Amino acid sequence: MVIERYIAAQRADGYAANTIRARVNCIKAIAKYFGLPPDAIRPDHVQTYFSSRSLTNWTRRTYLNHLASFGRWLGNNLIEGLRKPPAPRSTPDPIAEGDLRDLLRSTRRPDHKAWVLLGAFCGLRAHETAKLRAEDLHETGDGQTVLRVVGKGGRTDVIPVPPVVLAALDREGRGRFWPDLRPEKVSRSISRAAAAIGVKMRYHQLRHRFGTAVYRASGQDLLMTQRLMRHASPATTAGYAAVADDRFQDVVRDLPGALAA
């Protein structure tokens, strides 16, 4: 079956299970709409489908990305003639340092604490945390420990591991740290643990905290922040400068008359 072959190809390319599932659901939805097998979808079908539905720019862009991937695999440009909306620019929303401290103090389960630390001190996404294995940890020649992370699109990066994270991982044992762990469970578990102490947050805010903290600790080094955040584009990293650069606050506060009642 064509979908099964496509799934196998995506897995071989290192795509995350969530990404593959979302792409397959999109392809199946369009195939079902026209009563066609997936490999019979053509650009005119895609155009008709999009013209019949009211989609936000973000959803439209996501669907078009899914279809472009399937089309490349088929050898057919399925999104020919369709405009892809630009990626929306989002502002990082890091968890507050006090909330992070409270979350770490209140978290009793060693695995949950490790998940929090991986997000806040290594910048891992939920799906990267879920599939982490002990063999992804490596010691360098100078005695430092680094972590091999397979991120978006199968891209592999190596990042440093601070002692607080390494200690938490050592307590989790060897092999795959959390067998059969799904990213949704990582996100839900940490959000619920935070809610139990009155903090409303998403797991990804831990990664945002990592980015803003790196930017400050590096002396506003945008390139280093981009590398440690593993961003493909510096434009994405620039948002962290807007959030983390304390000089912005100082400049505005020092404007003539800014402190007047």
Secondary structure, DSSP 8 states (H G I E B T S, - for coil): -HHHHHHHHHHHTT--HHHHHHHHHHHHHHHHHHT--GGG--HHHHHHHHHTS---HHHHHHHHHHHHHHHHHHTS-TTTT---------------HHHHHHHHHH---HHHHHHHHHHHHH---HHHHHT-BGGGEEE-TTS-EEEEEE-GGG-EEEEE--HHHHHHHHTT-SSBSSTT--HHHHHHHHHHHHHTTT----THHHHHHHHHHHHHHTTS-HHHHHHHHT-S-HHHHHHHHHHH-HHHHHHHHTSTTTT--
